[in-house]
Amino acid sequence: MSEPTNQHIAVVGGGPGGYAAAFLAADLGMSVTLIDPEVNPGGVCLYRGCIPSKALLHVAKLLEESHQAKDWGIEFAAPKIDLARLRSWKESVVKKLTGGLGVLSKQRKVHYVQGRAAFENSTTLRVTEFDGSQESLTFDRIVIATGSRPAIVPSLKLDTPRMMDSTGALNLEDIPGSLLVVGGGYIGLELGSVYAALGTRLTVVEMLSGLLPGADRDLVLPLHKRLEKMFDSIMLNTTVASIEDEGTGIRATLRAQDGNTQEKVFDRVLVSVGRKPNSEIPGLEKTRVQVGPRGFIQVNKQMQTDDPSIYAIGDVVGEPMLAHKASHEGRVAVEAIAGHKVAFEPNAIPAVVFSDPEVAWCGLTETQAQKENREIKVAKFPWAASGRAVTLDRPDGMTKLIFDPQTERVLGVGIVGVGAGELIAEGVLAIEMSALARDVALTIHPHPTLSETIMESAEVFLGTSTHIYRPKRG
Ligand SMILES: Cc1cc2nc3c(=O)[nH]c(=O)nc-3n(C[C@H](O)[C@H](O)[C@H](O)COP(=O)(O)OP(=O)(O)OC[C@H]3O[C@@H](n4cnc5c(N)ncnc54)[C@H](O)[C@@H]3O)c2cc1C
C-alpha cells in the first residue's frame, strides 16, 4: 500500500542527490523543504566538483588539440591565456546551471532555505539561515544528503595558499610554474591535466603501484602513456614524507617504496587523496541513525537509516562517491517514502575519468573477477581498427566487454579513449537489460562512430569481427 503522498519532507543538502530527491518528492505531491548553505541548489558537484572541472577540462582539451593540429597541417600561434576571463567563463557555467536549478525549485514550489540544518530529534530540524536567524521545523520524513568534503592528511597541512585541495585548485588563482599533485586518483589527474595544459610543470605522486586504483590496468595504460608526455613526472609507489613552507615555494620530501628520498620545491601543492563523508551533522546523536566505521551513514536498500523517519543518500552513505549514484539513490529514497516498492540495487554504476584519453567502466571489472575467482571471457577491440578513431587521430583507445562464458551475458564494460565517458552509457544499458553478446553484435551502430567499437567487441567475442582478422584454426 502506498502511503499518502501529502507528507512534508525535508532534504538536508542540495547536491545532485538532494535536489533530485526534492524535485521528485515535489512531483509526487509532497510538501518539500530543501536546505543548503548555497544561494541555489547544486552542492559540490555543481559548485566545486563535476561541472567546473569539466568546463576547465574542455579548455585543456582544446589547448592539447591545438598542439596536435600541427600534424594535420594546421599550425596555431602559442595561445594567450586570459586567466581572469577563463575563470569567469567557468563561473558563468556554474551560475547558469545552479540558477537553472533555483528556477526549477521555484517552479515545483520547493521551499528552498539557504542555511544549515541540525537535528533536534528524529523529525525536527533546527535550521540556521544565511542571516543568522534560526527556526525549528518538524517533518514527516527527513532525507540526509550532506555529501562529502576533501580528506585531509594531517602531515600535509600547512597554512599557506600554496597548499590546495580540489576546491582551491578549481579557483584557478594563477598558473603556477610547478605543481605537485598528491594522489593519482581521478580528481588529481583531472585537475592536474588542466594545469598541465595551461603550462604548469606537473609532478604526481601516488603511493600505490598504479594510477587510478580501482580501474583495470589495461584501461589505465594508454592514459598513463599520454600523461607521461604531458606531465613532468609520475612517481608511483611514492609518498610525501614531509612538506615545508619556504616562503617562495613548498619543499616536499618524496619517499619511494625502497626508502630512497628526494627533495623538490613546488610553487603549489594539490592534495587529492580522497573524500570524507559529511556525517558529523550536529544533533545526529539525538536520532537512531547509525554511522559506520568509515564515517558513512548506514542505510538499507530503500536508503532508510536505522531511524525509520530518516533516509540518507549520496556521498554520505558510501562509495562510489559519484553524482549519478547520489541522484538515483535520492529518487529511490523518495519513492520509498511515497510507499512504492523500490530498492537501490543497480547492476552497473558507471565510473568516468574525464582525462585525455577518458577512462570509463561499469559492471564487473577484470580485476574484480580475478579477486572473486570468477570465470569470465574478455573481448577487446583496439581503436587502431576503428575508422572513427583514426579520423580523429586518436587510435590510442580500447573497448572491452566482459562476458559470462556460459550464458554469454555482458557483465562488464571498460573503455579507454576520447569520449569514453559518453560511450559507457551503452554498456550500462547492456548490463541492466541483461544483453547477450549476440544482442550487442546485432544492434546496428552508426558508422563511422566510436560506438561501433562496442558492437565489434561483441563480434570479437563471437569470433566474427569485421575489422579484426582471426586466422582460421587447423
Ligand atoms: C573536483 C571534483 C570533481 C568531481 N567530478 C565528478 C564527476 O565528473 N562525476 C561525478 O559523478 N562525480 C564527480 N565528483 C563527485 C560529486 O561531486 C559527488 O559525488 C556529488 O556531488 C555527491 O552528491 P551529494 O548529493 O551526495 O552531495 P554534495 O554534492 O556533496 O552536496 C551536499 C550539500 O550538502 C550541504 N550540507 C552539508 N551539511 C549540511 C547541513 N548540515 N545543512 C545543510 N546543508 C548541508 C553541502 O554544503 C553541500 O552543498 C567530483 C567531485 C570533485 C570534488
PDBQT file of the ligand as one rigid body, heavy atoms in Angstrom, charges set to zero:
ROOT
HETATM    1  C1  LIG A 501      36.748  18.110  -8.254  1.00  0.00    +0.000 C 
HETATM    2  C2  LIG A 501      35.637  17.113  -8.270  1.00  0.00    +0.000 A 
HETATM    3  C3  LIG A 501      35.204  16.591  -9.468  1.00  0.00    +0.000 A 
HETATM    4  C4  LIG A 501      34.165  15.675  -9.491  1.00  0.00    +0.000 A 
HETATM    5  N1  LIG A 501      33.751  15.198 -10.688  1.00  0.00    +0.000 NA
HETATM    6  C5  LIG A 501      32.744  14.317 -10.739  1.00  0.00    +0.000 A 
HETATM    7  C6  LIG A 501      32.268  13.837 -11.979  1.00  0.00    +0.000 A 
HETATM    8  O1  LIG A 501      32.768  14.198 -13.031  1.00  0.00    +0.000 OA
HETATM    9  N2  LIG A 501      31.238  12.968 -11.983  1.00  0.00    +0.000 N 
HETATM   10  C7  LIG A 501      30.659  12.537 -10.811  1.00  0.00    +0.000 A 
HETATM   11  O2  LIG A 501      29.723  11.734 -10.870  1.00  0.00    +0.000 OA
HETATM   12  N3  LIG A 501      31.085  12.980  -9.619  1.00  0.00    +0.000 NA
HETATM   13  C8  LIG A 501      32.103  13.867  -9.556  1.00  0.00    +0.000 A 
HETATM   14  N4  LIG A 501      32.516  14.343  -8.348  1.00  0.00    +0.000 N 
HETATM   15  C9  LIG A 501      31.849  13.829  -7.147  1.00  0.00    +0.000 C 
HETATM   16  C10 LIG A 501      30.493  14.505  -6.956  1.00  0.00    +0.000 C 
HETATM   17  O3  LIG A 501      30.695  15.889  -6.826  1.00  0.00    +0.000 OA
HETATM   18  C11 LIG A 501      29.802  13.947  -5.718  1.00  0.00    +0.000 C 
HETATM   19  O4  LIG A 501      29.722  12.546  -5.819  1.00  0.00    +0.000 OA
HETATM   20  C12 LIG A 501      28.394  14.509  -5.602  1.00  0.00    +0.000 C 
HETATM   21  O5  LIG A 501      28.413  15.912  -5.524  1.00  0.00    +0.000 OA
HETATM   22  C13 LIG A 501      27.696  13.942  -4.371  1.00  0.00    +0.000 C 
HETATM   23  O6  LIG A 501      26.428  14.456  -4.294  1.00  0.00    +0.000 OA
HETATM   24  P1  LIG A 501      25.648  14.573  -2.912  1.00  0.00    +0.000 P 
HETATM   25  O7  LIG A 501      24.273  14.991  -3.273  1.00  0.00    +0.000 OA
HETATM   26  O8  LIG A 501      25.816  13.328  -2.131  1.00  0.00    +0.000 OA
HETATM   27  O9  LIG A 501      26.368  15.701  -2.075  1.00  0.00    +0.000 OA
HETATM   28  P2  LIG A 501      27.138  17.057  -2.384  1.00  0.00    +0.000 P 
HETATM   29  O10 LIG A 501      27.157  17.390  -3.812  1.00  0.00    +0.000 OA
HETATM   30  O11 LIG A 501      28.413  16.934  -1.643  1.00  0.00    +0.000 OA
HETATM   31  O12 LIG A 501      26.202  18.132  -1.695  1.00  0.00    +0.000 OA
HETATM   32  C14 LIG A 501      25.989  18.148  -0.323  1.00  0.00    +0.000 C 
HETATM   33  C15 LIG A 501      25.465  19.501   0.062  1.00  0.00    +0.000 C 
HETATM   34  O13 LIG A 501      25.019  19.427   1.423  1.00  0.00    +0.000 OA
HETATM   35  C16 LIG A 501      25.394  20.615   2.081  1.00  0.00    +0.000 C 
HETATM   36  N5  LIG A 501      25.389  20.381   3.531  1.00  0.00    +0.000 N 
HETATM   37  C17 LIG A 501      26.284  19.697   4.285  1.00  0.00    +0.000 A 
HETATM   38  N6  LIG A 501      25.914  19.709   5.582  1.00  0.00    +0.000 NA
HETATM   39  C18 LIG A 501      24.762  20.411   5.641  1.00  0.00    +0.000 A 
HETATM   40  C19 LIG A 501      23.882  20.769   6.698  1.00  0.00    +0.000 A 
HETATM   41  N7  LIG A 501      24.105  20.415   7.960  1.00  0.00    +0.000 N 
HETATM   42  N8  LIG A 501      22.776  21.510   6.408  1.00  0.00    +0.000 NA
HETATM   43  C20 LIG A 501      22.507  21.879   5.125  1.00  0.00    +0.000 A 
HETATM   44  N9  LIG A 501      23.306  21.564   4.093  1.00  0.00    +0.000 NA
HETATM   45  C21 LIG A 501      24.405  20.838   4.354  1.00  0.00    +0.000 A 
HETATM   46  C22 LIG A 501      26.772  20.898   1.488  1.00  0.00    +0.000 C 
HETATM   47  O14 LIG A 501      27.157  22.242   1.721  1.00  0.00    +0.000 OA
HETATM   48  C23 LIG A 501      26.537  20.584   0.024  1.00  0.00    +0.000 C 
HETATM   49  O15 LIG A 501      26.047  21.707  -0.672  1.00  0.00    +0.000 OA
HETATM   50  C24 LIG A 501      33.539  15.277  -8.283  1.00  0.00    +0.000 A 
HETATM   51  C25 LIG A 501      33.961  15.809  -7.068  1.00  0.00    +0.000 A 
HETATM   52  C26 LIG A 501      35.000  16.716  -7.047  1.00  0.00    +0.000 A 
HETATM   53  C27 LIG A 501      35.420  17.298  -5.735  1.00  0.00    +0.000 C 
ENDROOT
TORSDOF 0
